[in-house]
Amino acid sequence: MKKEDTNRTKWIHLRLTPSEMNLLRSRFEKSICPKLSDFARKNLLEKPVVLKYRNQSIDDFIAEINRLRNDLNAVGSNYNQAVRKLHSLQHVPDFKNWILSYEEDKKMLFESIEKIKICVFKMAEKWLQ
């Protein structure tokens, strides 16, 4: 049997309007085709094109978790600064101010942890449905 030649040596030149090109590119971006030419070829030859599937609830969850992670990092940084300051304090009035500041940081930390718990619980409920 003769092996089929898979080299692509023929060209098609195609002119598109800007709106047609935008439509083509937006559909291409939704596909998993590595190149625009592969996407166009599959469409022209009526071959199946596999599209990316995005789960919006997971995207929202990831965005919320990233925001909460940033909040936790900020609170952790504040806490570390407060502990460093505690080690440098030498007078009793300074301790009183540090304790008040520490209580605020601790409250913010627990609020952020509670938000994360609620967010994870909501996502678990969606997945279990």
VEXKOL-303278 format. One line per 8 residues: number of its first residue (from 1); for each residue z negated, y negated, x negated of N, C-alpha, C. Coordinates in steps of 0.02 Angstrom, whole numbers, padded with zeros to 5 digits. Layout:
N
NUM	Z Y X Z Y X Z Y X ~ ...
END
This chain:
129
1	00000 00060 -00042 00000 00000 00000 00000 -00062 -00043 ~ 00035 -00111 -00020 00040 -00174 -00056 -00019 -00219 -00038 ~ -00049 -00247 -00088 -00106 -00292 -00078 -00082 -00358 -00050 ~ -00117 -00382 00002 -00097 -00445 00034 -00114 -00504 -00011 ~ -00067 -00550 -00016 -00077 -00610 -00058 -00122 -00658 -00020 ~ -00181 -00673 -00048 -00229 -00718 -00015 -00228 -00788 -00045 ~ -00186 -00801 -00093 -00182 -00868 -00121 -00149 -00914 -00071 ~ -00177 -00972 -00064 -00149 -01021 -00017 -00107 -01070 -00057
9	-00042 -01065 -00046 00004 -01107 -00085 00041 -01157 -00042 ~ 00035 -01153 00023 00071 -01198 00069 00024 -01254 00092 ~ 00052 -01312 00100 00014 -01371 00119 00036 -01396 00187 ~ -00012 -01422 00225 00003 -01458 00287 -00028 -01528 00278 ~ 00012 -01578 00286 -00013 -01647 00283 -00022 -01670 00355 ~ -00080 -01696 00369 -00097 -01714 00437 -00127 -01784 00438 ~ -00102 -01825 00483 -00129 -01893 00490 -00172 -01896 00553 ~ -00230 -01928 00545 -00277 -01935 00601 -00297 -02008 00609
17	-00316 -02026 00669 -00345 -02092 00680 -00417 -02090 00655 ~ -00447 -02146 00643 -00517 -02146 00621 -00563 -02110 00671 ~ -00551 -02119 00735 -00594 -02085 00785 -00584 -02010 00783 ~ -00521 -01988 00773 -00508 -01916 00768 -00541 -01887 00705 ~ -00539 -01924 00650 -00571 -01902 00589 -00647 -01898 00597 ~ -00675 -01948 00631 -00747 -01947 00644 -00767 -01887 00686 ~ -00727 -01872 00736 -00740 -01814 00779 -00735 -01749 00738 ~ -00685 -01744 00697 -00676 -01685 00654 -00735 -01677 00607
25	-00756 -01732 00575 -00812 -01729 00528 -00878 -01712 00563 ~ -00889 -01740 00623 -00951 -01725 00658 -00954 -01651 00679 ~ -00897 -01624 00699 -00896 -01552 00716 -00904 -01509 00653 ~ -00874 -01531 00598 -00880 -01495 00535 -00953 -01493 00512 ~ -00988 -01550 00519 -01058 -01553 00497 -01103 -01507 00538 ~ -01083 -01492 00599 -01122 -01447 00641 -01107 -01374 00626 ~ -01057 -01361 00585 -01038 -01292 00568 -01070 -01272 00502 ~ -01063 -01208 00486 -01088 -01185 00421 -01032 -01177 00370
33	-00973 -01202 00387 -00916 -01198 00340 -00932 -01241 00278 ~ -00918 -01215 00218 -00935 -01252 00158 -00888 -01311 00145 ~ -00826 -01307 00170 -00777 -01360 00158 -00742 -01379 00222 ~ -00721 -01441 00225 -00684 -01466 00284 -00619 -01427 00293 ~ -00586 -01409 00238 -00524 -01371 00244 -00535 -01303 00276 ~ -00591 -01270 00258 -00607 -01205 00289 -00617 -01213 00364 ~ -00653 -01266 00383 -00666 -01279 00454 -00600 -01291 00491 ~ -00558 -01334 00463 -00494 -01350 00496 -00449 -01288 00500
41	-00447 -01248 00448 -00406 -01187 00447 -00429 -01139 00502 ~ -00495 -01129 00507 -00521 -01084 00559 -00503 -01108 00629 ~ -00507 -01173 00639 -00490 -01201 00705 -00415 -01193 00719 ~ -00374 -01207 00670 -00301 -01201 00680 -00280 -01129 00693 ~ -00312 -01082 00660 -00293 -01012 00667 -00334 -00977 00721 ~ -00373 -01016 00759 -00413 -00991 00816 -00461 -00936 00795 ~ -00490 -00944 00736 -00541 -00898 00714 -00609 -00926 00734 ~ -00659 -00883 00741 -00725 -00908 00762 -00757 -00952 00708
49	-00789 -01005 00731 -00825 -01051 00688 -00899 -01046 00705 ~ -00940 -01030 00656 -01011 -01023 00668 -01043 -01092 00661 ~ -01082 -01111 00711 -01115 -01176 00711 -01189 -01169 00692 ~ -01215 -01222 00663 -01286 -01224 00647 -01324 -01231 00712 ~ -01381 -01199 00715 -01424 -01206 00773 -01489 -01238 00752 ~ -01506 -01293 00783 -01567 -01328 00767 -01614 -01325 00826 ~ -01675 -01305 00813 -01726 -01303 00865 -01764 -01370 00862 ~ -01752 -01411 00913 -01780 -01479 00912 -01857 -01478 00911
57	-01887 -01430 00945 -01960 -01428 00946 -01988 -01414 00876 ~ -01954 -01371 00838 -01977 -01358 00770 -01965 -01419 00726 ~ -01909 -01453 00735 -01896 -01514 00697 -01950 -01566 00711 ~ -01968 -01574 00775 -02021 -01622 00793 -02087 -01601 00762 ~ -02101 -01536 00764 -02163 -01510 00736 -02167 -01525 00661 ~ -02112 -01513 00625 -02111 -01524 00553 -02120 -01598 00538 ~ -02088 -01642 00577 -02097 -01714 00566 -02169 -01734 00577 ~ -02201 -01707 00629 -02271 -01724 00643 -02317 -01698 00588
65	-02305 -01637 00566 -02346 -01608 00512 -02338 -01649 00447 ~ -02277 -01671 00432 -02267 -01713 00372 -02305 -01778 00377 ~ -02304 -01808 00437 -02341 -01871 00446 -02416 -01859 00437 ~ -02442 -01804 00467 -02513 -01788 00460 -02531 -01771 00388 ~ -02486 -01738 00353 -02499 -01722 00282 -02506 -01786 00242 ~ -02463 -01835 00256 -02468 -01899 00221 -02534 -01933 00236 ~ -02555 -01929 00300 -02620 -01958 00319 -02677 -01923 00281 ~ -02674 -01857 00277 -02726 -01820 00242 -02727 -01837 00168
73	-02668 -01845 00138 -02665 -01864 00067 -02698 -01932 00056 ~ -02685 -01978 00102 -02715 -02045 00095 -02791 -02041 00101 ~ -02815 -02002 00151 -02887 -01995 00160 -02918 -01961 00100 ~ -02885 -01910 00074 -02911 -01875 00014 -02915 -01921 -00046 ~ -02865 -01963 -00053 -02865 -02011 -00108 -02923 -02060 -00100 ~ -02933 -02085 -00039 -02990 -02130 -00026 -03056 -02096 -00042 ~ -03062 -02033 -00023 -03123 -01996 -00035 -03136 -01988 -00110 ~ -03083 -01971 -00147 -03091 -01965 -00220 -03113 -02031 -00252
81	-03085 -02086 -00228 -03105 -02151 -00255 -03178 -02166 -00238 ~ -03199 -02146 -00178 -03268 -02158 -00158 -03316 -02117 -00201 ~ -03299 -02056 -00216 -03343 -02014 -00258 -03346 -02042 -00329 ~ -03289 -02065 -00355 -03289 -02096 -00421 -03335 -02157 -00423 ~ -03332 -02195 -00369 -03374 -02255 -00366 -03448 -02235 -00362 ~ -03463 -02181 -00325 -03532 -02158 -00320 -03560 -02141 -00389 ~ -03520 -02110 -00431 -03543 -02092 -00497 -03555 -02153 -00541 ~ -03524 -02209 -00524 -03533 -02269 -00566 -03588 -02315 -00539
89	-03616 -02300 -00481 -03667 -02343 -00451 -03734 -02335 -00487 ~ -03771 -02392 -00491 -03835 -02389 -00525 -03892 -02420 -00483 ~ -03876 -02454 -00428 -03928 -02487 -00389 -03928 -02459 -00317 ~ -03987 -02461 -00285 -03995 -02434 -00218 -03950 -02469 -00167 ~ -03943 -02536 -00167 -03898 -02567 -00117 -03826 -02543 -00123 ~ -03805 -02528 -00184 -03738 -02501 -00193 -03730 -02434 -00159 ~ -03783 -02392 -00161 -03780 -02327 -00128 -03772 -02335 -00053 ~ -03806 -02384 -00025 -03801 -02396 00048 -03729 -02412 00068
97	-03697 -02456 00030 -03627 -02473 00045 -03581 -02413 00037 ~ -03594 -02373 -00015 -03553 -02314 -00026 -03560 -02265 00032 ~ -03621 -02256 00056 -03632 -02209 00111 -03595 -02231 00174 ~ -03596 -02296 00188 -03559 -02321 00247 -03484 -02310 00239 ~ -03459 -02323 00179 -03388 -02312 00166 -03371 -02238 00170 ~ -03413 -02196 00144 -03403 -02124 00146 -03399 -02099 00218 ~ -03442 -02124 00261 -03443 -02103 00331 -03377 -02120 00366 ~ -03348 -02178 00350 -03283 -02197 00379 -03229 -02149 00355
105	-03228 -02133 00291 -03178 -02087 00264 -03186 -02018 00294 ~ -03248 -01996 00302 -03261 -01931 00331 -03237 -01929 00404 ~ -03248 -01981 00441 -03226 -01985 00510 -03149 -01981 00514 ~ -03115 -02018 00471 -03041 -02016 00469 -03016 -01947 00451 ~ -03049 -01914 00404 -03029 -01847 00384 -03036 -01798 00442 ~ -03092 -01800 00477 -03101 -01754 00534 -03053 -01769 00591 ~ -03036 -01833 00601 -02987 -01849 00653 -02918 -01821 00634 ~ -02899 -01826 00571 -02835 -01799 00549 -02833 -01723 00555
113	-02887 -01691 00538 -02891 -01618 00544 -02885 -01598 00618 ~ -02917 -01635 00662 -02913 -01620 00734 -02842 -01628 00760 ~ -02807 -01680 00736 -02737 -01690 00756 -02694 -01631 00734 ~ -02706 -01607 00674 -02668 -01550 00649 -02683 -01488 00691 ~ -02745 -01477 00708 -02763 -01419 00750 -02727 -01422 00817 ~ -02726 -01481 00848 -02694 -01489 00913 -02619 -01476 00907 ~ -02588 -01504 00855 -02517 -01496 00844 -02498 -01423 00833 ~ -02537 -01388 00792 -02524 -01317 00779 -02535 -01276 00843
121	-02585 -01293 00882 -02599 -01258 00944 -02541 -01266 00994 ~ -02515 -01328 00999 -02458 -01340 01044 -02397 -01299 01022 ~ -02384 -01297 00956 -02326 -01260 00932 -02336 -01185 00945 ~ -02396 -01160 00936 -02409 -01089 00949 -02398 -01073 01022 ~ -02418 -01117 01066 -02406 -01106 01138 -02332 -01103 01153 ~ -02291 -01146 01123 -02219 -01145 01135 -02188 -01080 01110 ~ -02210 -01057 01052 -02182 -00996 01023 -02201 -00934 01064 ~ -02261 -00935 01095 -02285 -00877 01132 -02256 -00873 01203
129	-02220 -00923 01225 -02193 -00921 01293 -02137 -00872 01298
END
